[in-house]
Amino acid sequence: MADHHPQHLLERLLQAAVERSLSEKLGGLFRELGDFTKGMTEADAQEAKLMILEMVRTASGEFYTKMKARIESKKV
């Protein structure tokens, strides 16, 4: 049976909104950075795009760590 508790539904809606927004923003960034692959062979462009994607993943993890520390430092 599905959990229909209002808080659970709100969390699911918020999660979907965060995922959609993040996907849009990172997609735009990835397209901008993809300009670096213009003029490359298909194989080189694929390798470069995978490298950029890994850089985005690393930057996201670093952002999470810094933001979490900032939020936790403001606890009352």
C-alpha positions in Angstrom: 0.0 0.0 0.0 1.4 3.4 -0.9 2.2 6.0 1.8 -0.3 8.8 1.3 0.8 10.8 4.3 0.8 14.5 3.2 4.4 15.0 4.4 5.6 12.1 2.2 3.8 13.5 -0.8 5.3 16.9 -0.2 8.7 15.4 0.0 8.2 13.5 -3.3 6.9 16.7 -5.0 9.9 18.7 -3.7 12.3 15.9 -4.8 10.8 16.0 -8.3 11.1 19.8 -8.5 14.7 19.7 -7.3 15.6 17.0 -9.8 13.9 18.9 -12.7 15.5 22.2 -11.8 19.0 20.7 -11.3 18.7 18.7 -14.6 17.8 21.9 -16.5 20.6 23.9 -15.0 23.3 21.2 -15.3 22.0 20.5 -18.8 22.6 24.1 -19.8 26.0 24.1 -18.2 26.9 20.8 -20.0 25.8 22.3 -23.3 27.9 25.4 -22.8 30.9 23.3 -21.9 30.2 21.0 -24.8 31.4 23.9 -27.1 34.9 22.7 -26.2 34.3 19.6 -28.2 33.6 21.4 -31.5 36.0 20.3 -34.2 36.9 17.1 -32.3 36.5 13.7 -33.8 33.5 11.8 -32.5 35.7 9.6 -30.3 37.6 12.5 -28.8 34.3 14.5 -28.3 32.8 11.5 -26.4 35.9 11.2 -24.2 35.9 15.0 -23.5 32.1 14.9 -22.7 32.6 12.1 -20.3 35.5 14.0 -18.7 33.3 17.1 -18.3 30.5 15.0 -16.8 32.9 13.6 -14.2 34.0 17.2 -13.4 30.4 18.1 -12.9 30.0 15.2 -10.6 33.0 16.2 -8.6 31.9 19.8 -8.4 28.4 18.7 -7.2 29.9 16.7 -4.4 32.1 19.6 -3.3 29.1 21.9 -3.4 27.2 19.5 -1.3 30.0 19.2 1.3 30.5 23.0 1.5 26.7 23.8 1.7 26.1 21.2 4.3 28.9 22.6 6.5 27.5 26.1 6.0 24.0 25.1 7.0 25.1 23.0 10.0 27.3 25.9 11.2 24.2 28.0 11.6 22.4 25.6 13.9 21.0 27.1 17.0 
